[in-house]
Amino acid sequence: MRIIVTGGAGFIGSALCRHLIGATEHHVLNIDKLTYAGTLTSLRDIETSPRYRFVQADICDRARMAALMAEHKPDGVMHLAAESHVDRSINNSAAFIETNVLGTHALLEAARGYWMGLGSAERAAFRFLAVSTDEVYGSLGDTGLFREDTPYDPRSPYSASKAASDHLASAWHHTYGLPVLISNCSNNYGPYHFPEKLIPLTILHAAAGKPLPVYGKGLNVRDWLYVDDHAKALLLILTRGRPGETYNVGGRNERTNIAVVRRICEILDRMSPAGAPHERLITFVTDRPGHDLRYAIDASKLERELGWRAEESFDTGIERTVRWYLDNDWWWKPLRERVYGGERLGLVTPAPAGGSAKEGKP
């Protein structure tokens, strides 16, 4: 297949590109704007492959997207380009609306124009996969799981923008017949994860002997999914899923945030004993606004219909992840020094004077 991946320099997107090039015979065009979280070094292992090509472009540029589709002639589009950090969405919601909503609209329209120009066999084979998040479903109580038919109830600017993106993708299928699929995943973790998220931030702070900030009492629960397992699921959904359907992807690995942080500390005590005990660094801080209590995915549809299974448990995956960060400072150290040093994000600030919809970037 010839596949376009948008956002392929990001965390999940780069894992997907590495899987497509390393484990299949597919050809990949990676389109990424290269925002702060887009890192081409994550693709170092595949950048010389004759089946891989990178283009720096913005998905909001519909004409450019249409031109790239006409040039690359994809059999499928895997749409991962997005602003994705909840804390940053609290500080700068405008960027999330622009990329996640307007960008998805531009990409869908470019794909629709390309698809309508295909021959009948190519039209029937084409697929557009919109990759989303479990956060669109809102917050669970102590029991229950998110299913594909769970009503949307987004609580943050990020999740609201992704919910809008999902609704657009679904509407383009029902209105225009574009063969769209949607996936909603739980929290990913693993190598090459930009160090603003909980797990890489905790690993790097702890390894450096810095305080480990934990929101509230650390009792918020997330279902953790190893990123390589997710990449394999996405390819299955693209190639074997049914257009018009949604597939939830989860690791069946629920943990409270404080349990995740403590587990990382335990692993570091063993791998880097000079700083032990690392748990002494845990510092509880004021919770972020609108912090959903619990997410948990029911992935049984994906498992039953497409035969997917997560290969990594949380215990095996987190061991691999901690070891990777300790062994690969060539990747994360420049990011910590030049892009994001670990400062607190997601604090509510006053709205701009005059009611402007534009907000300053953090």
Summary of the structure (lengths in Angstrom):
residues: 362
radius of gyration: 19.9
end to end distance: 39.4
largest distance: 64.0
contacts: 1236
relative contact order: 0.14
helix: 46%
strand: 17%
